[in-house]
Amino acid sequence: MSDDLSNKLVISAALAGAATVKSQNENVPYTAEEFGNEAKKCYDAGAAIVHIHARDPEKGNPTHELDIIKAVIDSIREKAPGIIINLSTAISAIATEKQRIKPVETYKPALCSLNTNSMNFSVGDHKTGKVTLAPTNVFMNNFSMIQKFAKRIKRARTKPELEVYDFGGMYNVLFLNRQEGLFEQPLHFQFVFGVLGGIPFSYQNLASLLVLKPPHATWSVCGVAKDQFRAGMCASVMGGHIRVGLEDNIRTIEGALAKGSYEQVEWAAKVAKIAGREVATPTEAVEIFNLHKKDIY
């Protein structure tokens, strides 16, 4: 194994998200035990990080309830000790501003998502051009919210993962980054491809984002459906990192329903090897992403 962290690839697993449900893939976790079991499988497959949207264990709805989120965190820490927990600040389409940031302020994870712009956020049929789910949904992340969240995240000693869905979000971050002390340096980006309302994956789109990225910032990619694999393949050979998981894609690269996010982690680990890179451990991911060293990640 190499000690060169520049050759390490960090794999994150987004276990559930706010939209995917068991009727689409029965392996989407709802209960705290299911989250813990899936986190352990992902850890064993090579994931250093798990990204969490907690769910109502009975209904499966995304939830901001702190006791449910704590149960999920506790289960993950019990079953996969050492894995880095990344909490969402998106939560759901109906969560209030206070509800979205409260879990980070309460549980102070090593990482959390910080969304970078307001945008249409829907599901559609790309063959017909029809919007099939949430045609009126606007994902609200105005400048006021981004700045307030950034300050509260910093007080929690949590590193923001800057979720960039399009070039507007990227330019928003570059503008706000002129404020001294708003974001800890270097920045860490998650480039999200394929959301209806954002940009799809293409080599050109990724290359253009990387041109804009500050030189020392770290970056990872994720993508909806097949964009997950396309973006991951490119990131592996371009020095980036990979997020997979049932939040973004319910299938394997062969097209079968995934037995869990861990199957996609296994794919990402193979891709890293083919690209000549080594899969990073959680301890190495802390160094690579410049996270605060906490007793419990």
Backbone torsions as a table, in degrees:
resi	resn	phi	psi	omega
1	MET	NA	140.7	-177.7
2	SER	-88.2	146.8	174.3
3	ASP	-90.5	-1.2	-178.4
4	ASP	-79.3	104.9	-176.8
5	LEU	-67.4	-21.2	179.5
6	SER	-67.1	-18.0	179.6
7	ASN	-97.6	3.1	-178.8
8	LYS	-90.6	145.3	178.0
9	LEU	-118.6	122.4	-179.4
10	VAL	-88.7	127.7	176.8
11	ILE	-106.6	126.3	173.9
12	SER	-110.0	147.9	177.3
13	ALA	-124.2	118.4	176.7
14	ALA	-94.1	106.8	-162.5
15	LEU	-78.2	-28.0	-173.4
16	ALA	-143.1	-45.8	-174.5
17	GLY	74.6	-168.8	-178.7
18	ALA	-105.0	-8.1	-170.6
19	ALA	-119.9	-38.5	-176.4
20	THR	-68.5	141.2	-174.0
21	VAL	-133.3	167.1	-176.9
22	LYS	-65.4	-24.8	177.3
23	SER	-67.5	-21.2	175.2
24	GLN	-87.6	-41.7	177.7
25	ASN	-153.3	116.2	-174.1
26	GLU	-63.9	-11.4	-178.3
27	ASN	-88.6	0.8	173.3
28	VAL	-65.6	123.3	-177.1
29	PRO	-74.1	140.3	173.8
30	TYR	-116.8	-46.8	-173.9
31	THR	-85.9	161.3	178.1
32	ALA	-59.7	-39.8	179.5
33	GLU	-63.6	-40.7	178.2
34	GLU	-64.2	-40.1	176.6
35	PHE	-62.3	-44.7	-179.9
36	GLY	-63.6	-44.2	179.5
37	ASN	-63.3	-41.5	-179.5
38	GLU	-69.5	-37.9	177.2
39	ALA	-61.0	-40.4	178.8
40	LYS	-63.3	-43.7	178.8
41	LYS	-63.5	-39.9	178.9
42	CYS	-67.2	-40.9	177.8
43	TYR	-60.7	-46.7	-179.5
44	ASP	-64.0	-28.7	-179.3
45	ALA	-83.1	-12.7	176.8
46	GLY	127.1	0.2	179.6
47	ALA	-73.7	136.6	174.9
48	ALA	-97.3	-20.0	-172.4
49	ILE	-135.6	141.8	167.8
50	VAL	-120.9	132.1	178.6
51	HIS	-100.0	131.7	-167.8
52	ILE	-121.1	125.5	159.5
53	HIS	-114.2	107.3	-179.8
54	ALA	-68.8	153.3	-178.8
55	ARG	-123.3	149.6	167.2
56	ASP	-60.8	121.1	-171.8
57	PRO	-65.3	-20.1	-179.2
58	GLU	-97.8	-45.5	-176.3
59	LYS	-91.0	-23.9	-179.1
60	GLY	84.7	2.1	179.8
61	ASN	-72.7	144.6	172.7
62	PRO	-62.0	142.6	-173.1
63	THR	-135.6	149.1	173.8
64	HIS	-101.3	1.3	-175.8
65	GLU	-62.7	121.6	-172.9
66	LEU	-64.7	-34.8	-178.7
67	ASP	-68.4	-35.0	177.5
68	ILE	-70.1	-42.0	178.3
69	ILE	-62.1	-40.9	178.8
70	LYS	-62.9	-41.4	179.5
71	ALA	-61.3	-39.3	178.0
72	VAL	-65.4	-47.0	179.0
73	ILE	-59.5	-46.4	-178.7
74	ASP	-61.8	-40.6	179.5
75	SER	-64.9	-42.2	178.8
76	ILE	-64.4	-43.7	-178.9
77	ARG	-66.6	-31.3	178.2
78	GLU	-72.6	-44.0	-172.6
79	LYS	-89.0	-26.3	-179.6
80	ALA	-134.2	62.7	-177.4
81	PRO	-61.4	136.3	179.7
82	GLY	100.2	-23.9	179.4
83	ILE	-67.8	144.2	-177.4
84	ILE	-81.8	131.6	179.3
85	ILE	-100.1	129.4	179.2
86	ASN	-117.8	110.9	-178.9
87	LEU	-90.5	145.4	176.6
88	SER	-81.7	142.3	168.1
89	THR	-107.3	11.4	173.7
90	ALA	-87.3	-42.2	177.8
91	ILE	62.1	-74.4	-177.6
92	SER	-163.3	173.8	-179.4
93	ALA	-71.0	-18.5	-176.3
94	ILE	-109.7	-4.5	179.7
95	ALA	-66.5	140.2	178.6
96	THR	-78.5	169.4	178.8
97	GLU	-57.0	-45.1	-179.4
98	LYS	-65.8	-39.6	179.8
99	GLN	-66.8	-31.2	-177.8
100	ARG	-71.3	-35.9	-175.0
101	ILE	-95.5	-18.3	-174.4
102	LYS	-59.1	-42.0	179.3
103	PRO	-59.4	-37.7	178.3
104	VAL	-66.9	-43.7	178.7
105	GLU	-63.9	-32.5	-176.4
106	THR	-81.4	-46.7	-171.4
107	TYR	-103.9	-11.3	171.0
108	LYS	48.0	59.6	178.6
109	PRO	-69.8	167.2	178.1
110	ALA	-67.5	-32.8	-177.3
111	LEU	-134.1	150.8	168.8
112	CYS	-152.3	155.5	177.8
113	SER	-77.4	145.6	172.7
114	LEU	-135.0	108.8	-175.8
115	ASN	-79.1	149.5	-162.8
116	THR	-113.1	-3.5	175.8
117	ASN	-164.2	158.6	172.4
118	SER	-80.9	142.6	-172.9
119	MET	-163.5	156.4	165.6
120	ASN	-63.2	140.7	-177.0
121	PHE	-144.7	97.7	-171.9
122	SER	-140.6	-178.3	176.0
123	VAL	-122.8	139.2	-177.4
124	GLY	-146.1	167.9	175.6
125	ASP	-96.0	110.7	-174.1
126	HIS	-74.4	-13.5	176.5
127	LYS	-79.5	-36.8	-175.2
128	THR	-104.2	-16.3	-177.2
129	GLY	78.4	14.9	-179.5
130	LYS	-94.4	135.8	174.6
131	VAL	-80.9	118.9	-172.4
132	THR	-101.1	-16.7	-178.8
133	LEU	-149.1	135.2	175.1
134	ALA	57.1	53.0	-178.1
135	PRO	-67.1	-19.4	-179.9
136	THR	-101.7	1.6	-173.7
137	ASN	-73.2	129.2	171.4
138	VAL	-120.7	121.2	179.7
139	PHE	-83.1	108.0	-170.3
140	MET	-87.7	119.5	173.8
141	ASN	-147.6	73.7	-178.2
142	ASN	-79.2	173.5	-176.3
143	PHE	-59.6	-38.3	179.5
144	SER	-61.0	-46.3	-179.9
145	MET	-64.4	-45.1	-178.3
146	ILE	-58.5	-44.0	-178.2
147	GLN	-68.9	-42.1	178.7
148	LYS	-64.1	-43.9	179.2
149	PHE	-62.8	-42.9	-178.5
150	ALA	-59.5	-42.3	-179.3
151	LYS	-67.2	-40.0	-179.7
152	ARG	-71.8	-36.6	176.0
153	ILE	-62.9	-41.4	179.6
154	LYS	-65.2	-39.4	177.6
155	ARG	-63.2	-30.2	178.8
156	ALA	-80.2	-1.8	-176.5
157	ARG	58.0	39.5	177.0
158	THR	-108.5	143.5	179.0
159	LYS	-89.9	125.8	177.0
160	PRO	-77.8	131.2	170.3
161	GLU	-94.4	109.8	-171.4
162	LEU	-79.9	107.9	-174.8
163	GLU	-84.2	113.2	-176.5
164	VAL	-111.5	114.0	-178.4
165	TYR	-99.4	-17.9	179.7
166	ASP	-161.6	-179.9	-175.4
167	PHE	-70.9	-26.6	175.5
168	GLY	-60.4	-43.3	177.7
169	GLY	-62.6	-40.1	179.7
170	MET	-63.4	-45.7	179.9
171	TYR	-68.2	-30.6	174.6
172	ASN	-60.1	-45.8	180.0
173	VAL	-64.3	-45.3	-178.9
174	LEU	-61.6	-35.6	176.9
175	PHE	-68.3	-51.5	-177.2
176	LEU	-66.1	-26.0	-179.2
177	ASN	-67.7	-11.2	174.5
178	ARG	-71.2	-18.8	177.1
179	GLN	-75.1	119.8	-178.1
180	GLU	-64.2	123.8	173.7
181	GLY	86.8	-1.3	179.5
182	LEU	-67.9	-45.7	177.5
183	PHE	-114.9	141.6	171.1
184	GLU	-70.9	144.2	-179.0
185	GLN	-104.1	150.0	-7.9
186	PRO	-74.6	158.0	180.0
187	LEU	-72.4	158.8	172.9
188	HIS	-128.2	124.2	-176.7
189	PHE	-108.7	146.5	165.4
190	GLN	-118.2	112.9	178.2
191	PHE	-88.5	117.4	-173.8
192	VAL	-106.8	121.3	-176.8
193	PHE	-115.8	142.8	169.4
194	GLY	98.1	-2.0	174.8
195	VAL	-70.9	135.7	177.0
196	LEU	-70.8	110.3	-171.0
197	GLY	123.3	-17.7	175.7
198	GLY	-113.1	-161.5	-179.0
199	ILE	-98.4	145.3	174.1
200	PRO	-77.8	166.9	176.0
201	PHE	-75.8	136.7	166.1
202	SER	-153.5	157.5	177.1
203	TYR	-58.9	-38.5	-178.2
204	GLN	-66.0	-42.1	179.8
205	ASN	-64.6	-43.7	178.0
206	LEU	-63.4	-45.8	-179.2
207	ALA	-60.9	-38.7	-179.7
208	SER	-67.5	-38.0	176.7
209	LEU	-65.6	-38.6	-179.3
210	LEU	-69.0	-31.3	175.2
211	VAL	-63.9	-36.3	-179.1
212	LEU	-78.7	-27.0	-175.2
213	LYS	-59.6	133.4	173.6
214	PRO	-55.2	145.7	-169.9
215	PRO	-54.8	-38.7	-174.3
216	HIS	-97.4	1.6	-179.8
217	ALA	-69.7	144.2	173.9
218	THR	-91.6	161.1	-176.3
219	TRP	-154.2	151.2	177.7
220	SER	-137.8	165.7	178.2
221	VAL	-128.6	150.9	166.8
222	CYS	-144.7	162.2	-177.9
223	GLY	-154.3	151.5	178.2
224	VAL	-78.2	135.1	177.6
225	ALA	52.1	-128.4	-174.4
226	LYS	-65.9	-20.9	176.5
227	ASP	-62.3	-24.5	176.0
228	GLN	-57.3	-46.9	-176.6
229	PHE	-77.0	-39.8	-179.9
230	ARG	-62.8	-47.1	-179.6
231	ALA	-66.8	-41.4	-179.5
232	GLY	-62.6	-41.6	178.3
233	MET	-59.4	-45.1	-179.0
234	CYS	-67.5	-43.4	-179.2
235	ALA	-60.6	-35.7	-176.2
236	SER	-61.9	-32.6	-177.8
237	VAL	-100.6	-1.5	-178.0
238	MET	-112.8	9.7	175.0
239	GLY	90.3	7.6	179.5
240	GLY	-95.3	-169.2	-177.3
241	HIS	-127.4	169.2	-168.7
242	ILE	-126.9	132.8	166.6
243	ARG	-110.1	133.7	173.6
244	VAL	-128.0	-175.8	175.3
245	GLY	131.1	161.1	-175.7
246	LEU	-69.7	-12.7	172.8
247	GLU	-60.1	-38.6	-171.7
248	ASP	-100.5	-28.0	-170.6
249	ASN	-157.6	126.4	-175.8
250	ILE	-94.6	4.5	-174.1
251	ARG	-123.1	163.5	171.2
252	THR	-84.6	173.8	-179.8
253	ILE	-66.0	-22.5	177.3
254	GLU	-80.2	-11.0	177.8
255	GLY	103.0	-6.4	178.2
256	ALA	-79.3	154.1	174.1
257	LEU	-60.8	130.3	-179.1
258	ALA	-69.2	140.7	176.4
259	LYS	-73.7	-10.3	178.7
260	GLY	166.7	169.5	177.1
261	SER	-59.9	-25.2	-177.0
262	TYR	-62.2	-30.8	177.7
263	GLU	-64.4	-37.2	177.7
264	GLN	-72.6	-32.1	173.8
265	VAL	-62.9	-42.7	177.8
266	GLU	-59.0	-40.8	177.0
267	TRP	-61.6	-46.3	-178.3
268	ALA	-61.9	-37.3	178.7
269	ALA	-65.2	-37.9	177.0
270	LYS	-66.3	-41.3	179.5
271	VAL	-61.9	-42.0	178.3
272	ALA	-58.8	-43.7	-179.5
273	LYS	-63.9	-43.6	179.3
274	ILE	-61.4	-34.8	-179.6
275	ALA	-79.7	-0.4	179.3
276	GLY	80.7	21.9	-179.5
277	ARG	-116.5	163.8	179.5
278	GLU	-109.6	146.1	179.9
279	VAL	-75.3	129.2	-177.4
280	ALA	-78.0	142.5	171.8
281	THR	-80.0	166.0	174.8
282	PRO	-56.3	-40.9	179.2
283	THR	-61.3	-41.3	177.9
284	GLU	-69.1	-35.9	178.7
285	ALA	-63.5	-34.7	176.4
286	VAL	-58.2	-42.8	180.0
287	GLU	-72.7	-43.1	-175.9
288	ILE	-63.6	-43.1	-177.4
289	PHE	-93.4	5.8	176.4
290	ASN	55.7	50.7	179.8
291	LEU	-87.4	156.9	172.2
292	HIS	-69.3	134.9	179.0
293	LYS	-79.4	112.8	-178.2
294	LYS	-117.0	153.2	-179.7
295	ASP	-60.7	-37.6	177.7
296	ILE	-126.2	123.3	-176.6
297	TYR	-74.5	NA	NA
